[in-house]
Amino acid sequence: MVENWDDFLFPYQEASNELKLKLRGIRSQYLERGERSPIEFVTSRIKPVDSIKEKMQRRHIDESRLSEDMEDICGLRIMCEFLDDIYTVVDVLRKRNDINILEERDYVHNEKASGYRSYHIVFSYPLQLVDGQREILAEIQIRTLAMNFWATIEHSLNYKHPDVFPPEVHERLQSASETAYKLDEEMSEIKQELDRDLKKQKDKHE
């Protein structure tokens, strides 16, 4: 039983702080090498206690198994400029030895029924505490800025209107998601064309 939520959440906050610093460090390494970073920025959050309790009830999670069965108490979000950046970041994370990836969910090319798109990675992180090491479950969501815009607004609408959206609203949200994805595709194609042109110019001067 959780007697003190502050004590329970403390390791998750520590893990969040460490992971956010490390993920931002990836961006810094790219920039230090004079390269464009696939990571635009990183955010993190610890799930509020009310949300934890609601999810426990909805998913039938026993409080005694909260640390083992709820994977997103510690959540991080990586924002990317382009679609290809998402998978570049995924490859970088797969090569790290300080996280143990448990599950990957590609909602970028396999969007949810709502229209939600993002790439999710569930992993365990070995947090060093004064009384020893503890494995912390966490989740990283990797998405483009356009995907994040859609998800943020959709979440806000859901929060203010907790009942199920009418069918016509659901269809409009799906359509908006598809529009955002087409924007991502178009911007990625423009970048690829510019990169090809730049490579041709360099090849001519070599």
N, C-alpha and C positions, 0 to 999 in steps of 0.2 A: 504494500500500500504506500502511496505517496503521501508522506506526512508534511513535507515542506517542499513546495514547488520550486522555490528559489534554489534550494540545495540540489534538487533533482535536475534542474535546467542548467546549473553552473557548468558542468562538463561540456554540454552542447554549445554554450556560449564561448567557451574557451576554444573548442574545435572550430567554431565558426570564425573566430578571430584569426586563428592560425591559417585556416584554409583560404580565407579571403586574401590574406597577405601573400600566400604562396601563389595563388592564381593571378593576382596583380603582378607578381614577380615574373610570370611568364610573359606578360605584355612588355614589361621593362626589358627583358632579355632580347626580344625582337627589336625593340627600338634602339637598344644599345648597339645592336649589330647593323643598324641602319636599314632595317627591313620594316615593312608594314606589318603591324600586329593583327592576327586574326581575332584578337580580343579587344573590343572597344572599351568596355568597362565591366566591373564585377560588383554585385550587391549580395547581401546575405540577410537572413532573418531567422529568428527563433520562433517557432509556432506558438502563438498565444495559448495560455492555459485553457481558455474557453473553447478554442478550436480543437485542442487536444482532446478535451472531454467529449465534444460533439462527435469527433471522428471515432473515438473509442466506442461510443454508443452505436454509431452508424455501422462500423465495421466489426462490432462485437469483439473488441480487443480487451482482454483481461488486464487490469491495472498491474498485476504482477508480471506481465510479459510486455509491458509498454516499451521498454528499451529494445526488445528483440523484434517486436511486430509492427512498430510504427517507424517507418523509414525516413520520414520527412520532418522530424522535429527540428533538425538542423537543415536549413535549405539555403542553397547558393544559386545565383543566377549569373550566367555569363552572356553578355550581349555582343553580337557580331554584326558587322556591316553587310556581309554577303553570305549567300547560302553555302558556298564552298568553305567558308570560314568555320562553319559549324562542325564539319567533318574533319577539318584540320585540327580543331581543338579536341575533338573526340580522340583522334590518333595520338595527340600529345598526352592526354590523360591516360590512355591505355598503356603508355610506356613508363609511367611513373611507378616507382616502387614504394611510395609512401601512402598509396591508397589501394584498397583491394576491391576492384569492381565486382559487384554481385549481379547486377542486372542492367541491361540497356533497353530503352524503349524509344523507337524512332517514330515520333509523331509528326515529323517534318514531312515525310513522304507518305505516311499513313496517319493522316489527321484524325482526331476524334470526331464523333458524330456532330458535336457542337461547332466544329470548325477550328478547334484549338490545334495549334502546331507548335512543337518544341521537341528537343531531344533530351531525354531524361537518362541520367546515370545514377544508379543507386550503388553506394559503396560503403565500406567500413574504413574508419580512420583510426590508427593507433595513437590515442592521446596519452601523453605522458603526464601523470599526476604525481603528487608527493607520495602517495601510497601505492604507486605502481602504474602499469599501463592498463588502459581501458579502451576497448573497441567501441567507437561511436558510429552508429548508423547515420548516414547523411545522404542528401540528394542534390545533384547539380542539374539545373535546367539550362540548356544552351539554345539560344534562339536569336533571330535577327531583330533589329530595331522595329521593323514593321510587325513582326509576330508579337513582339512585346507590347506594342501599342494596342493591337487588337485584344490581346489577352487581358491587359490592364483595364480597358474600357468594358469588356465583357464581364469581368469579375466585379467591377463597380456596379454595373446594371444588375447583376445577379444578387449582389448584396442589398441593393435598394429595393429590388423586386424579387423576394425569395421564392415566390410561387413559380411554377413552371411557366416558361415563356409561351405565349400563344404561338400556334404554328407559323403564322405569317412573320412574327418577330424572329423566330428561330431560323426561318428561311433567309431573312434579311441579314442576320448575323453570319450565317454560312456564306452568303454571297459576299459580304464584306471581307470575310476571311480569305475567300478565293481571290478577291481583288488585291488584297495585301500580298498574297503569295505571288500573283502575277507581277506585281511591282518588284518583289524580290528577284524574280526570274529576269525581268527586264534589266534591272540595275546590274545583276551579275553578268548578263550577256554584254552589256556595255563595257564593263570592266574587262572582260575577256578580250573583246575586240581591241580595246585600247592597249592591253598588255601585248597582244599579237603585233600591233602596229609598232609599238616601242621596240619589240624584239627585232623586227625587220629593219628598223632604223639602225639599231646597234650592229646587226650583222653586216649592213652595208659599209659601216665605218671600220670594220675589223679587217 
